[in-house]
Structures are given as C-alpha cells and as structure tokens.
Amino acid sequence: MASSLQDFRSVAMESRKRTISAKIGDIYVVECAGGDRYFQYVMDDSSQLGANVIAVFAKKFPKGQSVDFLALKGESVEFFAHVSISLGIKMKCWRRVTHEQVADHGAIRFRDTDDYGKPGVTCSNYWWMWEPNGPARQVGPIEGELRKSFIGVLMAPSNIVSRLETGRYSYAYPVPAGDGEYWE
C-alpha cells in the first residue's frame, strides 16, 4: 500500500512540474513563415472568462534575429487579444522567450456583437464594449474613438497565429456598420 501511495505522489509531482504557468510580463515568439512575431502577456480579464490578454507587437523580425526585448516593449502594439497562453504552448503555437515588466498601454477597449455567429451578417450595429476587468455596456453602433476597439472574444491559439501570418483571423466576424469589408 505504501508503495502505491508513493508512486501516486511521484506521478503527481511530475505532473506539477510539467504544468505550464504563464506569468504576466512573459514575452512569447510565434515563428511565422514571414519571420518571427512577438507578444507579451499583459493581464487577465475577468470580464472575458478570466482569459489571458496579450499585446501583439507590430514589428516583424527575420527568423532567428536577436531581439532587444527591453526595446521591444516600446514598439507599437498591432492588437490586443484574449487567448489561453498555456493552450498555445501545448499546441506548439508559440514559446516563451523572456520576461519583462509590462509597459503602460493606456486604456484598452474590447468589443463584441450580438450578431457574431449569425450566418450572412457581415456588419453590425449591435455592440458591447468593455475595458479589461470592467463591466460591459451595450453601445449600439460604434462611433468615434470606440472604433479603435479590439475584438474581445476568447481566441483559439490558431486564430492568433493566423492573424500574425495573414493579417486576418481565420473566422468570420462582423464589422461595425459603415466600415468596408473586414477592417481588423
């Protein structure tokens, strides 16, 4: 009996060692066909299932080029997104490269629409907006500064990779009314 308990403890300890734990501030690389792309884990958002929020840097780097990560934090951010970082690691979509203090990105706004998932609906006037860890509010049509908000649904890691490689997510999502075809 003692042997089985010891075996169980040993397996449990090994499992804990293999658990992937992302920490706010971690920087990850996605090795894309056109070069390396980087993002930083900046916060969790209790408003969206407790998802990890990432800031994806706009700058692309040639494969294998050494990167000054302290300077990278000062680069412009292309977009913010919700994702499970640990799932992306398990799926081998990205890997952790370093840890740096998170830069202040100011107010980050996310949006979602009641029209998401409706076949044939390509633009919407029914939007919800929120800042991470804040309440969502229904705003209807998106106007002014709110048009700079980011899609707020929890993304599959493969959708993040698709956006980094092609400039688009790999699924259909309505755009705000008044915009042309896909604008993000």
Buried (B, 14 or more C-beta within 10 A) or exposed (E): EEEEEEEEEEEEEEEEEEEEEBEBBBBBBBBBEEBBBBBBBBBBBEBBEEBBBBBBBEBBBEEEEEBEBEEBBEEEBBBBBBBBBBBBBEEEBBEBBBBEEBBEEEEBBBBBBBBBEEEEBBBBBBBBBBBBEEEBEEBEEBEEEBBEBBBBBBBBBBBBBBBBBEEEBBEEBBBBBEBEEEEB
